[in-house]
Amino acid sequence: MHLHNSNNFFSRAFISSMVSTVQKVGEGVLSVGLKQVF
């Protein structure tokens, strides 16, 4: 039970970190695209 809870917590932390990384990459791509367009 405890192991399952820790595993679930790890997966949530991993997913949250991945989401933040994807958001940062998306912002970088958008900023570069806007610079190229304008």
N, CA and C of each residue as an Amber inpcrd file, in Angstrom:
protein
   114
   0.8470000  -1.2000000   0.0000000   0.0000000   0.0000000   0.0000000
   0.8900000   1.2610000   0.0000000   1.8410000   1.2840000   0.9100000
   2.7210000   2.4510000   0.9710000   3.5280000   2.5720000  -0.3240000
   3.9980000   1.4430000  -0.8380000   4.7840000   1.4610000  -2.0720000
   3.9320000   1.9910000  -3.2200000   2.6730000   1.5750000  -3.2810000
   1.7970000   2.0400000  -4.3610000   1.6020000   3.5600000  -4.2510000
   1.4220000   4.0670000  -3.0320000   1.2160000   5.5000000  -2.8560000
   2.4550000   6.2770000  -3.2980000   3.6320000   5.8030000  -2.9250000
   4.8590000   6.5030000  -3.3100000   5.0230000   6.4560000  -4.8350000
   4.6750000   5.3290000  -5.4280000   4.7980000   5.2110000  -6.8860000
   3.8380000   6.1880000  -7.5550000   2.6190000   6.3040000  -7.0280000
   1.6400000   7.2300000  -7.6020000   2.1460000   8.6660000  -7.4690000
   2.7290000   8.9840000  -6.3110000   3.2640000  10.3340000  -6.1000000
   4.3880000  10.6170000  -7.0960000   5.2680000   9.6250000  -7.3150000
   6.3740000   9.8040000  -8.2500000   5.8400000  10.0490000  -9.6560000
   4.8390000   9.2690000 -10.0500000   4.2860000   9.4340000 -11.3990000
   3.6540000  10.8200000 -11.5400000   2.9790000  11.2840000 -10.4880000
   2.3690000  12.6260000 -10.5690000   3.4410000  13.6980000 -10.6930000
   4.5130000  13.5600000  -9.9130000   5.5960000  14.5470000  -9.9790000
   6.2380000  14.5190000 -11.3630000   6.4150000  13.3050000 -11.9070000
   7.0180000  13.1660000 -13.2360000   6.1300000  13.8200000 -14.2890000
   4.8210000  13.5840000 -14.1980000   3.8900000  14.1590000 -15.1790000
   3.8940000  15.6840000 -15.0670000   3.9020000  16.1900000 -13.8350000
   3.8810000  17.6510000 -13.6520000   5.1580000  18.2730000 -14.2100000
   6.2990000  17.6040000 -13.9890000   7.5620000  18.1400000 -14.5210000
   7.5560000  18.1050000 -16.0500000   6.9980000  17.0280000 -16.6170000
   6.9340000  16.9360000 -18.0760000   6.0490000  18.0350000 -18.6380000
   4.9200000  18.3070000 -17.9620000   4.0050000  19.3530000 -18.4380000
   4.7060000  20.7100000 -18.4040000   5.4400000  20.9800000 -17.3220000
   6.1290000  22.2740000 -17.2230000   7.1960000  22.3840000 -18.3110000
   7.8960000  21.2890000 -18.5790000   8.9350000  21.3090000 -19.6240000
   8.3040000  21.5560000 -20.9910000   7.1780000  20.8920000 -21.2520000
   6.5060000  21.0680000 -22.5490000   6.0330000  22.5150000 -22.6900000
   5.5370000  23.0960000 -21.5890000   5.0800000  24.4840000 -21.6500000
   6.2500000  25.4100000 -21.9560000   7.4090000  25.1710000 -21.3090000
   8.5780000  26.0270000 -21.5520000   9.0240000  25.8990000 -23.0010000
   9.0580000  24.6770000 -23.5160000   9.4760000  24.4550000 -24.9080000
   8.4800000  25.1280000 -25.8560000   7.1870000  25.0100000 -25.5520000
   6.1720000  25.6230000 -26.4010000   6.3230000  27.1330000 -26.4290000
   6.5910000  27.7210000 -25.2660000   6.7730000  29.1740000 -25.2180000
   7.9930000  29.5850000 -26.0350000   9.0720000  28.7990000 -25.9360000
  10.2780000  29.1160000 -26.6990000  10.0120000  29.0330000 -28.1920000
   9.2870000  27.9870000 -28.6220000   8.9760000  27.8320000 -30.0500000
   8.0890000  28.9770000 -30.5260000   7.1200000  29.3550000 -29.7020000
   6.2280000  30.4510000 -30.0990000   7.0070000  31.7560000 -30.2190000
   7.8980000  32.0160000 -29.2530000   8.6610000  33.2700000 -29.3020000
   9.5590000  33.2940000 -30.5390000  10.2080000  32.1800000 -30.8480000
  11.0800000  32.1240000 -32.0320000  10.2470000  32.2830000 -33.3040000
   9.0710000  31.6430000 -33.3350000   8.2150000  31.7450000 -34.5130000
   7.7500000  33.1760000 -34.7220000   7.3820000  33.8550000 -33.6240000
   6.9440000  35.2440000 -33.7550000   8.0900000  36.1170000 -34.2420000
   9.2940000  35.8690000 -33.7540000  10.4480000  36.6680000 -34.1970000
  10.6940000  36.4480000 -35.6850000  10.5200000  35.2010000 -36.1470000
  10.7490000  34.9300000 -37.5690000   9.6450000  35.5600000 -38.4230000
   8.4060000  35.5140000 -37.9270000   7.2950000  36.0870000 -38.7040000
   7.4080000  37.6030000 -38.7470000   7.5890000  38.2270000 -37.5820000
   7.7140000  39.6850000 -37.5390000   9.1880000  40.0430000 -37.5960000
